[in-house]
Amino acid sequence: MPVSRLLLVAACALLDADNRILMAERPAGKSLAGLWEFPGGKVEARETPEETLIRELREELGIAVKADCLAPLTFATHTYDDFHLLMPLYICRRYEGIPQGMEGQRLKWVRARDLRDLPMPPADLPLIPFLVDLL
């Protein structure tokens, strides 16, 4: 069956000084509400994934990130009912500010080995082993 559309979403594994990863809970009213995900968002027209993360991390978490502080790690690909998701995952260790849920979403710092304990969207699950290996 042909995929109706391809959706490009950039995600970030934001790390703290203890190598914990910041996870954000999808807010009520959004698809997959209540699941925990890596912060990020849809890549808009004429926008690079790095530009997307700089914009999204500012909007969602209130932090400033520079493009040269975003390192690509891996990507996920997953077919949902009405679209196919392609999601590059970046690592970021350097940012300015203290992450806050600017859109009312809950945040949680999690060790890589504990990520599987969180309910996550299916597309995010294949990213966990890469983070466990790295951290």
C-alpha positions as a LaTeX table, in Angstrom:
\begin{tabular}{lrrr}
\hline
Residue & $x$ (\AA) & $y$ (\AA) & $z$ (\AA) \\
\hline
Met1 & 0.00 & 0.00 & 0.00 \\
Pro2 & 1.52 & 3.36 & $-0.97$ \\
Val3 & 2.24 & 5.83 & 1.80 \\
Ser4 & 0.03 & 8.92 & 1.64 \\
Arg5 & 2.80 & 11.34 & 2.67 \\
Leu6 & 6.26 & 11.57 & 4.11 \\
Leu7 & 6.66 & 13.61 & 7.28 \\
Leu8 & 10.13 & 14.81 & 8.28 \\
Val9 & 10.46 & 15.48 & 12.02 \\
Ala10 & 13.72 & 16.43 & 13.76 \\
Ala11 & 14.26 & 15.21 & 17.32 \\
Cys12 & 16.88 & 15.99 & 19.94 \\
Ala13 & 18.37 & 13.98 & 22.78 \\
Leu14 & 19.20 & 16.89 & 25.06 \\
Leu15 & 21.76 & 15.80 & 27.65 \\
Asp16 & 22.52 & 17.21 & 31.09 \\
Ala17 & 25.86 & 17.07 & 32.92 \\
Asp18 & 24.99 & 13.58 & 34.24 \\
Asn19 & 24.29 & 12.25 & 30.71 \\
Arg20 & 20.57 & 12.06 & 31.38 \\
Ile21 & 18.21 & 12.68 & 28.45 \\
Leu22 & 15.36 & 15.19 & 28.56 \\
Met23 & 12.02 & 13.65 & 27.61 \\
Ala24 & 8.79 & 15.57 & 27.04 \\
Glu25 & 5.26 & 14.27 & 27.51 \\
Arg26 & 2.93 & 14.83 & 24.55 \\
Pro27 & 0.14 & 17.14 & 25.79 \\
Ala28 & $-3.55$ & 16.27 & 25.91 \\
Gly29 & $-5.33$ & 17.01 & 22.65 \\
Lys30 & $-2.38$ & 16.02 & 20.44 \\
Ser31 & $-2.02$ & 12.67 & 18.72 \\
Leu32 & $-0.23$ & 10.14 & 20.94 \\
Ala33 & $-1.04$ & 12.30 & 23.99 \\
Gly34 & 0.51 & 11.09 & 27.23 \\
Leu35 & 3.45 & 9.38 & 25.52 \\
Trp36 & 7.02 & 10.54 & 26.19 \\
Glu37 & 9.15 & 11.72 & 23.29 \\
Phe38 & 12.37 & 13.45 & 22.38 \\
Pro39 & 11.79 & 17.21 & 21.98 \\
Gly40 & 11.65 & 18.50 & 18.42 \\
Gly41 & 9.12 & 18.97 & 15.69 \\
Lys42 & 8.10 & 19.02 & 12.07 \\
Val43 & 10.65 & 20.38 & 9.60 \\
Glu44 & 8.95 & 23.28 & 7.82 \\
Ala45 & 9.42 & 24.23 & 4.15 \\
Arg46 & 12.89 & 25.64 & 3.39 \\
Glu47 & 14.10 & 24.72 & 6.88 \\
Thr48 & 16.97 & 22.36 & 7.75 \\
Pro49 & 16.55 & 19.83 & 10.58 \\
Glu50 & 19.06 & 21.86 & 12.61 \\
Glu51 & 17.04 & 25.06 & 12.09 \\
Thr52 & 13.92 & 23.15 & 13.12 \\
Leu53 & 15.52 & 22.05 & 16.39 \\
Ile54 & 16.82 & 25.54 & 17.17 \\
Arg55 & 13.27 & 26.90 & 16.66 \\
Glu56 & 11.43 & 24.07 & 18.39 \\
Leu57 & 13.73 & 23.90 & 21.43 \\
Arg58 & 13.29 & 27.66 & 21.90 \\
Glu59 & 9.47 & 27.42 & 21.53 \\
Glu60 & 8.95 & 24.18 & 23.52 \\
Leu61 & 11.67 & 24.41 & 26.17 \\
Gly62 & 12.74 & 28.07 & 26.28 \\
Ile63 & 16.41 & 27.25 & 25.61 \\
Ala64 & 18.88 & 28.55 & 23.03 \\
Val65 & 20.81 & 26.04 & 20.93 \\
Lys66 & 23.42 & 26.70 & 18.23 \\
Ala67 & 23.61 & 24.57 & 15.09 \\
Asp68 & 27.21 & 23.53 & 15.75 \\
Cys69 & 26.10 & 22.05 & 19.11 \\
Leu70 & 23.71 & 19.63 & 17.37 \\
Ala71 & 25.37 & 16.34 & 16.39 \\
Pro72 & 23.40 & 13.85 & 14.27 \\
Leu73 & 23.35 & 10.40 & 15.90 \\
Thr74 & 20.89 & 8.20 & 14.00 \\
Phe75 & 17.38 & 8.26 & 12.55 \\
Ala76 & 14.08 & 6.46 & 12.86 \\
Thr77 & 11.59 & 5.55 & 10.18 \\
His78 & 8.06 & 4.39 & 10.94 \\
Thr79 & 4.81 & 4.00 & 9.00 \\
Tyr80 & 1.74 & 5.31 & 10.83 \\
Asp81 & $-1.80$ & 4.93 & 9.48 \\
Asp82 & $-1.84$ & 8.16 & 7.47 \\
Phe83 & 1.84 & 9.08 & 6.97 \\
His84 & 5.39 & 7.78 & 7.00 \\
Leu85 & 7.70 & 9.39 & 9.55 \\
Leu86 & 11.39 & 10.02 & 8.95 \\
Met87 & 13.03 & 11.35 & 12.11 \\
Pro88 & 16.72 & 12.25 & 12.43 \\
Leu89 & 17.88 & 12.24 & 16.06 \\
Tyr90 & 20.51 & 14.73 & 17.17 \\
Ile91 & 22.51 & 14.86 & 20.40 \\
Cys92 & 22.93 & 18.21 & 22.16 \\
Arg93 & 25.11 & 18.73 & 25.24 \\
Arg94 & 25.49 & 22.53 & 25.08 \\
Tyr95 & 22.58 & 24.96 & 25.33 \\
Glu96 & 21.70 & 28.17 & 27.12 \\
Gly97 & 18.89 & 28.33 & 29.68 \\
Ile98 & 17.05 & 25.85 & 31.83 \\
Pro99 & 14.57 & 23.66 & 29.94 \\
Gln100 & 10.95 & 24.31 & 30.91 \\
Gly101 & 7.67 & 23.02 & 29.49 \\
Met102 & 6.71 & 26.21 & 27.64 \\
Glu103 & 3.56 & 24.57 & 26.24 \\
Gly104 & 2.48 & 23.05 & 29.55 \\
Gln105 & 4.07 & 19.68 & 28.81 \\
Arg106 & 5.73 & 17.69 & 31.58 \\
Leu107 & 9.48 & 17.13 & 31.32 \\
Lys108 & 11.63 & 14.39 & 32.81 \\
Trp109 & 15.40 & 13.72 & 32.85 \\
Val110 & 15.96 & 10.00 & 32.20 \\
Arg111 & 19.00 & 7.72 & 31.98 \\
Ala112 & 19.33 & 5.99 & 28.60 \\
Arg113 & 18.95 & 2.54 & 30.20 \\
Asp114 & 15.61 & 3.67 & 31.73 \\
Leu115 & 14.03 & 5.00 & 28.53 \\
Arg116 & 12.19 & 1.71 & 27.93 \\
Asp117 & 10.29 & 2.28 & 31.20 \\
Leu118 & 8.47 & 5.24 & 29.61 \\
Pro119 & 5.51 & 4.81 & 27.26 \\
Met120 & 6.81 & 6.22 & 23.96 \\
Pro121 & 5.58 & 6.56 & 20.38 \\
Pro122 & 6.51 & 3.53 & 18.23 \\
Ala123 & 8.87 & 5.61 & 16.07 \\
Asp124 & 11.00 & 6.59 & 19.10 \\
Leu125 & 11.63 & 3.06 & 20.40 \\
Pro126 & 14.31 & 2.05 & 17.82 \\
Leu127 & 16.39 & 5.08 & 18.88 \\
Ile128 & 16.89 & 3.80 & 22.44 \\
Pro129 & 19.71 & 1.27 & 21.73 \\
Phe130 & 21.82 & 3.98 & 20.06 \\
Leu131 & 21.53 & 6.15 & 23.15 \\
Val132 & 22.27 & 3.26 & 25.49 \\
Asp133 & 25.42 & 2.47 & 23.47 \\
Leu134 & 26.51 & 6.11 & 23.42 \\
Leu135 & 25.88 & 6.85 & 27.09 \\
\hline
\end{tabular}
